[in-house]
Amino acid sequence: MMKIFFKFSCCAALCVLAFSSCTRHSTASTIPLPRTTSGHYLNASSGTIGSFSSSGTAVTTNGAAGAKIVIEGNSTTGSNFLVIMNPYPGTTGTFIVSDTSSTNCQYASITTIINGVHGTVTLTSVTPDIIGTFTFTGRDSSIFTGSFNAPMP
């Protein structure tokens, strides 16, 4: 009886040892997320300009984390919209827009330039794309709201 108990104990110990030394390979931490190649957009609206829309390759991002980035959308009518963060934090969160802060937004057309004086930019994702929303009041008192999905710089 003692031999059977000893064999069973050894077998059980080997099984426990074998299973406890197994580790699951996490592919999420070792494989980078794919960069999105479509679906980029920058949309804004206000009572002053109406709607602004830009998508695809007309939405660009220049800069890098820890430095100044500019997310820019160009429309087919020749106007453009900028979301500027200097320095770009590379993290999600809400950031204050003002004419004295490092985060700002700007709408520009052939005849009009409207800079933000107060509001917020909220980043909801920073990888694989920079995704967020904004709301701000311009120097001319117009109120802008919008959203964007821009490529990483």
Buried (B, 14 or more C-beta within 10 A) or exposed (E): EEEEEEEEEEEEEEEEEEEEEEEEEEEEEEEEEEEBEEEBBBBBBBEBBEEBBBBEEBBBBEBEBEEEBBBBBBBEEEBBBBBBBEBBBBEBEEBBBBEEBBBBBBBBBEEEEBBBBBBBBBBEEBEBBBBBBBBBBBEEEBEBEBBBBBBBB
